Amino acid sequence: MAEKRAAGLFDLRSVLALLFAVYGFVLTVLGIAFTTQEDLDKAAGTNVNLWMGIGMLGVALLFALWVRVRPLTVPEPESDQDA
């Protein structure tokens, strides 16, 4: 069981989920708390930071679910007796 956990540490999906979650959280906070009317006018009335932050949090959730549903497996090494 220790080998499966060690292999899971290097799963790229986990790293991407973490990165998307951090950046998504930052953008969501910026979209909620720090968006000015000038920013909204530049983007035709759309709060781009908020929507992209929510989208990135959704992608992070999908990556995290993918890691949980289909965990990384390491094939068993062939023994010398089979050869």
Beta strands, then each sheet from edge to edge (+ up, - down):
end
